[in-house]
């Protein structure tokens, strides 16, 4: 007998529903502050100091 994974079905339904609001935006920057280059350099420097 085949048993359905209800949790997975719910997750897939929500993913399809929210696809347009999140993934269909095209290219956007993830940075909340600053720019990607400056943030990356700061992150590498922080890691090297540990």
mmCIF file as Biopython writes it, N, C-alpha, C and O atoms, coordinates in Angstrom:
data_model
#
loop_
_atom_site.group_PDB
_atom_site.id
_atom_site.type_symbol
_atom_site.label_atom_id
_atom_site.label_alt_id
_atom_site.label_comp_id
_atom_site.label_asym_id
_atom_site.label_entity_id
_atom_site.label_seq_id
_atom_site.pdbx_PDB_ins_code
_atom_site.Cartn_x
_atom_site.Cartn_y
_atom_site.Cartn_z
_atom_site.occupancy
_atom_site.B_iso_or_equiv
_atom_site.auth_seq_id
_atom_site.auth_asym_id
_atom_site.pdbx_PDB_model_num
ATOM 1   N N  . UNK A ? 1  ? 0.842  -1.193 0.000   1.0 0.0 1  A 1 
ATOM 2   C CA . UNK A ? 1  ? 0.000  0.000  0.000   1.0 0.0 1  A 1 
ATOM 3   C C  . UNK A ? 1  ? 0.878  1.244  0.000   1.0 0.0 1  A 1 
ATOM 4   O O  . UNK A ? 1  ? 1.885  1.287  0.707   1.0 0.0 1  A 1 
ATOM 5   N N  . UNK A ? 2  ? 0.519  2.236  -0.768  1.0 0.0 2  A 1 
ATOM 6   C CA . UNK A ? 2  ? 1.279  3.465  -0.894  1.0 0.0 2  A 1 
ATOM 7   C C  . UNK A ? 2  ? 0.757  4.500  0.095   1.0 0.0 2  A 1 
ATOM 8   O O  . UNK A ? 2  ? -0.439 4.788  0.129   1.0 0.0 2  A 1 
ATOM 9   N N  . UNK A ? 3  ? 1.668  5.062  0.908   1.0 0.0 3  A 1 
ATOM 10  C CA . UNK A ? 3  ? 1.293  6.095  1.869   1.0 0.0 3  A 1 
ATOM 11  C C  . UNK A ? 3  ? 1.877  7.428  1.425   1.0 0.0 3  A 1 
ATOM 12  O O  . UNK A ? 3  ? 3.060  7.517  1.096   1.0 0.0 3  A 1 
ATOM 13  N N  . UNK A ? 4  ? 1.067  8.435  1.417   1.0 0.0 4  A 1 
ATOM 14  C CA . UNK A ? 4  ? 1.523  9.759  1.006   1.0 0.0 4  A 1 
ATOM 15  C C  . UNK A ? 4  ? 2.155  10.490 2.186   1.0 0.0 4  A 1 
ATOM 16  O O  . UNK A ? 4  ? 1.712  10.362 3.327   1.0 0.0 4  A 1 
ATOM 17  N N  . UNK A ? 5  ? 3.181  11.244 1.890   1.0 0.0 5  A 1 
ATOM 18  C CA . UNK A ? 5  ? 3.806  12.094 2.886   1.0 0.0 5  A 1 
ATOM 19  C C  . UNK A ? 5  ? 3.097  13.445 2.840   1.0 0.0 5  A 1 
ATOM 20  O O  . UNK A ? 5  ? 3.392  14.276 1.981   1.0 0.0 5  A 1 
ATOM 21  N N  . UNK A ? 6  ? 2.176  13.659 3.752   1.0 0.0 6  A 1 
ATOM 22  C CA . UNK A ? 6  ? 1.342  14.859 3.746   1.0 0.0 6  A 1 
ATOM 23  C C  . UNK A ? 6  ? 2.188  16.111 3.954   1.0 0.0 6  A 1 
ATOM 24  O O  . UNK A ? 6  ? 1.923  17.141 3.335   1.0 0.0 6  A 1 
ATOM 25  N N  . UNK A ? 7  ? 3.207  16.037 4.821   1.0 0.0 7  A 1 
ATOM 26  C CA . UNK A ? 7  ? 4.067  17.192 5.060   1.0 0.0 7  A 1 
ATOM 27  C C  . UNK A ? 7  ? 4.752  17.654 3.791   1.0 0.0 7  A 1 
ATOM 28  O O  . UNK A ? 7  ? 4.835  18.853 3.526   1.0 0.0 7  A 1 
ATOM 29  N N  . UNK A ? 8  ? 5.245  16.708 3.003   1.0 0.0 8  A 1 
ATOM 30  C CA . UNK A ? 8  ? 5.915  17.059 1.748   1.0 0.0 8  A 1 
ATOM 31  C C  . UNK A ? 8  ? 4.930  17.684 0.774   1.0 0.0 8  A 1 
ATOM 32  O O  . UNK A ? 8  ? 5.272  18.636 0.073   1.0 0.0 8  A 1 
ATOM 33  N N  . UNK A ? 9  ? 3.726  17.165 0.725   1.0 0.0 9  A 1 
ATOM 34  C CA . UNK A ? 9  ? 2.709  17.731 -0.175  1.0 0.0 9  A 1 
ATOM 35  C C  . UNK A ? 9  ? 2.359  19.162 0.217   1.0 0.0 9  A 1 
ATOM 36  O O  . UNK A ? 9  ? 2.193  20.022 -0.648  1.0 0.0 9  A 1 
ATOM 37  N N  . UNK A ? 10 ? 2.249  19.416 1.508   1.0 0.0 10 A 1 
ATOM 38  C CA . UNK A ? 10 ? 1.947  20.768 1.977   1.0 0.0 10 A 1 
ATOM 39  C C  . UNK A ? 10 ? 3.097  21.706 1.617   1.0 0.0 10 A 1 
ATOM 40  O O  . UNK A ? 10 ? 2.868  22.819 1.144   1.0 0.0 10 A 1 
ATOM 41  N N  . UNK A ? 11 ? 4.339  21.256 1.842   1.0 0.0 11 A 1 
ATOM 42  C CA . UNK A ? 11 ? 5.492  22.084 1.505   1.0 0.0 11 A 1 
ATOM 43  C C  . UNK A ? 11 ? 5.534  22.415 0.020   1.0 0.0 11 A 1 
ATOM 44  O O  . UNK A ? 11 ? 5.811  23.554 -0.356  1.0 0.0 11 A 1 
ATOM 45  N N  . UNK A ? 12 ? 5.261  21.431 -0.823  1.0 0.0 12 A 1 
ATOM 46  C CA . UNK A ? 12 ? 5.253  21.678 -2.261  1.0 0.0 12 A 1 
ATOM 47  C C  . UNK A ? 12 ? 4.153  22.657 -2.653  1.0 0.0 12 A 1 
ATOM 48  O O  . UNK A ? 12 ? 4.366  23.531 -3.492  1.0 0.0 12 A 1 
ATOM 49  N N  . UNK A ? 13 ? 3.000  22.513 -2.056  1.0 0.0 13 A 1 
ATOM 50  C CA . UNK A ? 13 ? 1.889  23.427 -2.356  1.0 0.0 13 A 1 
ATOM 51  C C  . UNK A ? 13 ? 2.249  24.853 -1.960  1.0 0.0 13 A 1 
ATOM 52  O O  . UNK A ? 13 ? 1.985  25.793 -2.710  1.0 0.0 13 A 1 
ATOM 53  N N  . UNK A ? 14 ? 2.849  25.017 -0.785  1.0 0.0 14 A 1 
ATOM 54  C CA . UNK A ? 14 ? 3.248  26.357 -0.336  1.0 0.0 14 A 1 
ATOM 55  C C  . UNK A ? 14 ? 4.354  26.922 -1.223  1.0 0.0 14 A 1 
ATOM 56  O O  . UNK A ? 14 ? 4.356  28.115 -1.529  1.0 0.0 14 A 1 
ATOM 57  N N  . UNK A ? 15 ? 5.288  26.077 -1.635  1.0 0.0 15 A 1 
ATOM 58  C CA . UNK A ? 15 ? 6.376  26.536 -2.504  1.0 0.0 15 A 1 
ATOM 59  C C  . UNK A ? 15 ? 5.821  27.041 -3.827  1.0 0.0 15 A 1 
ATOM 60  O O  . UNK A ? 15 ? 6.256  28.079 -4.326  1.0 0.0 15 A 1 
ATOM 61  N N  . UNK A ? 16 ? 4.879  26.327 -4.392  1.0 0.0 16 A 1 
ATOM 62  C CA . UNK A ? 16 ? 4.286  26.755 -5.659  1.0 0.0 16 A 1 
ATOM 63  C C  . UNK A ? 16 ? 3.524  28.056 -5.487  1.0 0.0 16 A 1 
ATOM 64  O O  . UNK A ? 16 ? 3.560  28.930 -6.353  1.0 0.0 16 A 1 
ATOM 65  N N  . UNK A ? 17 ? 2.840  28.175 -4.374  1.0 0.0 17 A 1 
ATOM 66  C CA . UNK A ? 17 ? 2.038  29.367 -4.106  1.0 0.0 17 A 1 
ATOM 67  C C  . UNK A ? 17 ? 2.924  30.597 -3.940  1.0 0.0 17 A 1 
ATOM 68  O O  . UNK A ? 17 ? 2.573  31.686 -4.395  1.0 0.0 17 A 1 
ATOM 69  N N  . UNK A ? 18 ? 4.084  30.421 -3.283  1.0 0.0 18 A 1 
ATOM 70  C CA . UNK A ? 18 ? 4.956  31.548 -2.985  1.0 0.0 18 A 1 
ATOM 71  C C  . UNK A ? 18 ? 6.060  31.754 -4.019  1.0 0.0 18 A 1 
ATOM 72  O O  . UNK A ? 18 ? 6.879  32.660 -3.868  1.0 0.0 18 A 1 
ATOM 73  N N  . UNK A ? 19 ? 6.096  30.937 -5.057  1.0 0.0 19 A 1 
ATOM 74  C CA . UNK A ? 19 ? 7.152  31.034 -6.058  1.0 0.0 19 A 1 
ATOM 75  C C  . UNK A ? 19 ? 7.246  32.433 -6.658  1.0 0.0 19 A 1 
ATOM 76  O O  . UNK A ? 19 ? 8.333  33.004 -6.754  1.0 0.0 19 A 1 
ATOM 77  N N  . UNK A ? 20 ? 6.128  32.967 -7.050  1.0 0.0 20 A 1 
ATOM 78  C CA . UNK A ? 20 ? 6.129  34.265 -7.728  1.0 0.0 20 A 1 
ATOM 79  C C  . UNK A ? 20 ? 6.622  35.382 -6.817  1.0 0.0 20 A 1 
ATOM 80  O O  . UNK A ? 20 ? 7.272  36.315 -7.288  1.0 0.0 20 A 1 
ATOM 81  N N  . UNK A ? 21 ? 6.329  35.304 -5.532  1.0 0.0 21 A 1 
ATOM 82  C CA . UNK A ? 21 ? 6.717  36.391 -4.640  1.0 0.0 21 A 1 
ATOM 83  C C  . UNK A ? 21 ? 8.192  36.338 -4.282  1.0 0.0 21 A 1 
ATOM 84  O O  . UNK A ? 21 ? 8.762  37.367 -3.917  1.0 0.0 21 A 1 
ATOM 85  N N  . UNK A ? 22 ? 8.838  35.165 -4.373  1.0 0.0 22 A 1 
ATOM 86  C CA . UNK A ? 22 ? 10.232 35.049 -3.970  1.0 0.0 22 A 1 
ATOM 87  C C  . UNK A ? 22 ? 11.148 34.805 -5.154  1.0 0.0 22 A 1 
ATOM 88  O O  . UNK A ? 22 ? 12.043 35.608 -5.417  1.0 0.0 22 A 1 
ATOM 89  N N  . UNK A ? 23 ? 10.939 33.709 -5.873  1.0 0.0 23 A 1 
ATOM 90  C CA . UNK A ? 23 ? 11.900 33.278 -6.879  1.0 0.0 23 A 1 
ATOM 91  C C  . UNK A ? 23 ? 11.720 33.951 -8.228  1.0 0.0 23 A 1 
ATOM 92  O O  . UNK A ? 23 ? 12.668 33.988 -9.012  1.0 0.0 23 A 1 
ATOM 93  N N  . UNK A ? 24 ? 10.577 34.468 -8.522  1.0 0.0 24 A 1 
ATOM 94  C CA . UNK A ? 24 ? 10.352 35.060 -9.835  1.0 0.0 24 A 1 
ATOM 95  C C  . UNK A ? 24 ? 10.741 36.537 -9.889  1.0 0.0 24 A 1 
ATOM 96  O O  . UNK A ? 24 ? 10.347 37.242 -10.818 1.0 0.0 24 A 1 
ATOM 97  N N  . UNK A ? 25 ? 11.502 37.009 -8.916  1.0 0.0 25 A 1 
ATOM 98  C CA . UNK A ? 25 ? 11.892 38.414 -8.878  1.0 0.0 25 A 1 
ATOM 99  C C  . UNK A ? 25 ? 13.029 38.754 -9.826  1.0 0.0 25 A 1 
ATOM 100 O O  . UNK A ? 25 ? 13.318 39.931 -10.042 1.0 0.0 25 A 1 
ATOM 101 N N  . UNK A ? 26 ? 13.672 37.758 -10.388 1.0 0.0 26 A 1 
ATOM 102 C CA . UNK A ? 26 ? 14.843 38.047 -11.206 1.0 0.0 26 A 1 
ATOM 103 C C  . UNK A ? 26 ? 16.046 38.245 -10.301 1.0 0.0 26 A 1 
ATOM 104 O O  . UNK A ? 26 ? 16.075 37.743 -9.177  1.0 0.0 26 A 1 
ATOM 105 N N  . UNK A ? 27 ? 17.031 38.971 -10.785 1.0 0.0 27 A 1 
ATOM 106 C CA . UNK A ? 27 ? 18.258 39.161 -10.013 1.0 0.0 27 A 1 
ATOM 107 C C  . UNK A ? 27 ? 18.084 40.288 -9.012  1.0 0.0 27 A 1 
ATOM 108 O O  . UNK A ? 27 ? 17.730 41.407 -9.385  1.0 0.0 27 A 1 
ATOM 109 N N  . UNK A ? 28 ? 18.332 39.998 -7.748  1.0 0.0 28 A 1 
ATOM 110 C CA . UNK A ? 28 ? 18.315 41.014 -6.709  1.0 0.0 28 A 1 
ATOM 111 C C  . UNK A ? 28 ? 19.513 40.786 -5.803  1.0 0.0 28 A 1 
ATOM 112 O O  . UNK A ? 28 ? 19.988 39.657 -5.680  1.0 0.0 28 A 1 
ATOM 113 N N  . UNK A ? 29 ? 19.995 41.814 -5.185  1.0 0.0 29 A 1 
ATOM 114 C CA . UNK A ? 29 ? 21.131 41.696 -4.276  1.0 0.0 29 A 1 
ATOM 115 C C  . UNK A ? 29 ? 20.643 41.233 -2.909  1.0 0.0 29 A 1 
ATOM 116 O O  . UNK A ? 29 ? 19.568 41.627 -2.457  1.0 0.0 29 A 1 
ATOM 117 N N  . UNK A ? 30 ? 21.436 40.403 -2.264  1.0 0.0 30 A 1 
ATOM 118 C CA . UNK A ? 30 ? 21.057 39.860 -0.965  1.0 0.0 30 A 1 
ATOM 119 C C  . UNK A ? 30 ? 21.448 40.791 0.171   1.0 0.0 30 A 1 
ATOM 120 O O  . UNK A ? 30 ? 20.927 40.669 1.279   1.0 0.0 30 A 1 
ATOM 121 N N  . UNK A ? 31 ? 22.355 41.713 -0.091  1.0 0.0 31 A 1 
ATOM 122 C CA . UNK A ? 31 ? 22.852 42.582 0.972   1.0 0.0 31 A 1 
ATOM 123 C C  . UNK A ? 31 ? 21.761 43.505 1.504   1.0 0.0 31 A 1 
ATOM 124 O O  . UNK A ? 31 ? 21.016 44.128 0.748   1.0 0.0 31 A 1 
ATOM 125 N N  . UNK A ? 32 ? 21.696 43.568 2.815   1.0 0.0 32 A 1 
ATOM 126 C CA . UNK A ? 32 ? 20.769 44.517 3.451   1.0 0.0 32 A 1 
ATOM 127 C C  . UNK A ? 32 ? 21.449 45.860 3.635   1.0 0.0 32 A 1 
ATOM 128 O O  . UNK A ? 32 ? 20.802 46.907 3.600   1.0 0.0 32 A 1 
ATOM 129 N N  . UNK A ? 33 ? 22.783 45.823 3.834   1.0 0.0 33 A 1 
ATOM 130 C CA . UNK A ? 33 ? 23.567 47.055 3.960   1.0 0.0 33 A 1 
ATOM 131 C C  . UNK A ? 33 ? 24.851 46.879 3.166   1.0 0.0 33 A 1 
ATOM 132 O O  . UNK A ? 33 ? 25.310 45.756 2.959   1.0 0.0 33 A 1 
ATOM 133 N N  . UNK A ? 34 ? 25.423 47.973 2.727   1.0 0.0 34 A 1 
ATOM 134 C CA . UNK A ? 34 ? 26.688 47.915 2.007   1.0 0.0 34 A 1 
ATOM 135 C C  . UNK A ? 34 ? 26.549 47.279 0.642   1.0 0.0 34 A 1 
ATOM 136 O O  . UNK A ? 34 ? 25.457 47.193 0.080   1.0 0.0 34 A 1 
ATOM 137 N N  . UNK A ? 35 ? 27.700 46.829 0.115   1.0 0.0 35 A 1 
ATOM 138 C CA . UNK A ? 35 ? 27.681 46.151 -1.177  1.0 0.0 35 A 1 
ATOM 139 C C  . UNK A ? 35 ? 28.362 44.793 -1.033  1.0 0.0 35 A 1 
ATOM 140 O O  . UNK A ? 35 ? 29.045 44.541 -0.040  1.0 0.0 35 A 1 
ATOM 141 N N  . UNK A ? 36 ? 28.180 43.936 -2.005  1.0 0.0 36 A 1 
ATOM 142 C CA . UNK A ? 36 ? 28.631 42.555 -1.885  1.0 0.0 36 A 1 
ATOM 143 C C  . UNK A ? 36 ? 30.145 42.440 -1.742  1.0 0.0 36 A 1 
ATOM 144 O O  . UNK A ? 36 ? 30.626 41.604 -0.978  1.0 0.0 36 A 1 
ATOM 145 N N  . UNK A ? 37 ? 30.893 43.253 -2.455  1.0 0.0 37 A 1 
ATOM 146 C CA . UNK A ? 37 ? 32.355 43.167 -2.389  1.0 0.0 37 A 1 
ATOM 147 C C  . UNK A ? 37 ? 32.866 43.565 -1.010  1.0 0.0 37 A 1 
ATOM 148 O O  . UNK A ? 37 ? 33.667 42.847 -0.412  1.0 0.0 37 A 1 
ATOM 149 N N  . UNK A ? 38 ? 32.410 44.694 -0.511  1.0 0.0 38 A 1 
ATOM 150 C CA . UNK A ? 38 ? 32.841 45.164 0.802   1.0 0.0 38 A 1 
ATOM 151 C C  . UNK A ? 38 ? 32.430 44.184 1.890   1.0 0.0 38 A 1 
ATOM 152 O O  . UNK A ? 38 ? 33.217 43.907 2.795   1.0 0.0 38 A 1 
ATOM 153 N N  . UNK A ? 39 ? 31.227 43.660 1.822   1.0 0.0 39 A 1 
ATOM 154 C CA . UNK A ? 39 ? 30.752 42.706 2.825   1.0 0.0 39 A 1 
ATOM 155 C C  . UNK A ? 39 ? 31.552 41.408 2.776   1.0 0.0 39 A 1 
ATOM 156 O O  . UNK A ? 39 ? 31.854 40.832 3.821   1.0 0.0 39 A 1 
ATOM 157 N N  . UNK A ? 40 ? 31.899 40.940 1.579   1.0 0.0 40 A 1 
ATOM 158 C CA . UNK A ? 40 ? 32.680 39.717 1.450   1.0 0.0 40 A 1 
ATOM 159 C C  . UNK A ? 40 ? 34.071 39.904 2.048   1.0 0.0 40 A 1 
ATOM 160 O O  . UNK A ? 40 ? 34.549 39.042 2.785   1.0 0.0 40 A 1 
ATOM 161 N N  . UNK A ? 41 ? 34.725 41.023 1.736   1.0 0.0 41 A 1 
ATOM 162 C CA . UNK A ? 41 ? 36.057 41.285 2.271   1.0 0.0 41 A 1 
ATOM 163 C C  . UNK A ? 41 ? 36.008 41.370 3.790   1.0 0.0 41 A 1 
ATOM 164 O O  . UNK A ? 41 ? 36.875 40.812 4.463   1.0 0.0 41 A 1 
ATOM 165 N N  . UNK A ? 42 ? 35.025 42.049 4.337   1.0 0.0 42 A 1 
ATOM 166 C CA . UNK A ? 42 ? 34.884 42.151 5.788   1.0 0.0 42 A 1 
ATOM 167 C C  . UNK A ? 42 ? 34.676 40.783 6.419   1.0 0.0 42 A 1 
ATOM 168 O O  . UNK A ? 42 ? 35.200 40.511 7.499   1.0 0.0 42 A 1 
ATOM 169 N N  . UNK A ? 43 ? 33.928 39.932 5.763   1.0 0.0 43 A 1 
ATOM 170 C CA . UNK A ? 43 ? 33.677 38.581 6.279   1.0 0.0 43 A 1 
ATOM 171 C C  . UNK A ? 43 ? 34.964 37.751 6.290   1.0 0.0 43 A 1 
ATOM 172 O O  . UNK A ? 43 ? 35.236 37.044 7.261   1.0 0.0 43 A 1 
ATOM 173 N N  . UNK A ? 44 ? 35.759 37.836 5.208   1.0 0.0 44 A 1 
ATOM 174 C CA . UNK A ? 44 ? 37.023 37.095 5.140   1.0 0.0 44 A 1 
ATOM 175 C C  . UNK A ? 44 ? 37.982 37.600 6.208   1.0 0.0 44 A 1 
ATOM 176 O O  . UNK A ? 44 ? 38.628 36.800 6.885   1.0 0.0 44 A 1 
ATOM 177 N N  . UNK A ? 45 ? 38.083 38.904 6.369   1.0 0.0 45 A 1 
ATOM 178 C CA . UNK A ? 45 ? 38.965 39.472 7.396   1.0 0.0 45 A 1 
ATOM 179 C C  . UNK A ? 45 ? 38.533 39.004 8.776   1.0 0.0 45 A 1 
ATOM 180 O O  . UNK A ? 45 ? 39.370 38.647 9.605   1.0 0.0 45 A 1 
ATOM 181 N N  . UNK A ? 46 ? 37.228 39.006 9.024   1.0 0.0 46 A 1 
ATOM 182 C CA . UNK A ? 46 ? 36.712 38.547 10.324  1.0 0.0 46 A 1 
ATOM 183 C C  . UNK A ? 46 ? 37.074 37.088 10.569  1.0 0.0 46 A 1 
ATOM 184 O O  . UNK A ? 46 ? 37.460 36.731 11.682  1.0 0.0 46 A 1 
ATOM 185 N N  . UNK A ? 47 ? 36.959 36.240 9.553   1.0 0.0 47 A 1 
ATOM 186 C CA . UNK A ? 47 ? 37.296 34.828 9.719   1.0 0.0 47 A 1 
ATOM 187 C C  . UNK A ? 47 ? 38.778 34.633 9.994   1.0 0.0 47 A 1 
ATOM 188 O O  . UNK A ? 47 ? 39.148 33.781 10.802  1.0 0.0 47 A 1 
ATOM 189 N N  . UNK A ? 48 ? 39.625 35.402 9.339   1.0 0.0 48 A 1 
ATOM 190 C CA . UNK A ? 48 ? 41.067 35.263 9.518   1.0 0.0 48 A 1 
ATOM 191 C C  . UNK A ? 48 ? 41.513 35.703 10.895  1.0 0.0 48 A 1 
ATOM 192 O O  . UNK A ? 48 ? 42.550 35.251 11.380  1.0 0.0 48 A 1 
ATOM 193 N N  . UNK A ? 49 ? 40.748 36.583 11.542  1.0 0.0 49 A 1 
ATOM 194 C CA . UNK A ? 49 ? 41.109 37.079 12.865  1.0 0.0 49 A 1 
ATOM 195 C C  . UNK A ? 49 ? 40.755 36.110 13.979  1.0 0.0 49 A 1 
ATOM 196 O O  . UNK A ? 49 ? 41.184 36.295 15.118  1.0 0.0 49 A 1 
ATOM 197 N N  . UNK A ? 50 ? 39.982 35.085 13.669  1.0 0.0 50 A 1 
ATOM 198 C CA . UNK A ? 50 ? 39.554 34.126 14.692  1.0 0.0 50 A 1 
ATOM 199 C C  . UNK A ? 50 ? 40.632 33.110 14.968  1.0 0.0 50 A 1 
ATOM 200 O O  . UNK A ? 50 ? 40.446 32.224 15.803  1.0 0.0 50 A 1 
#
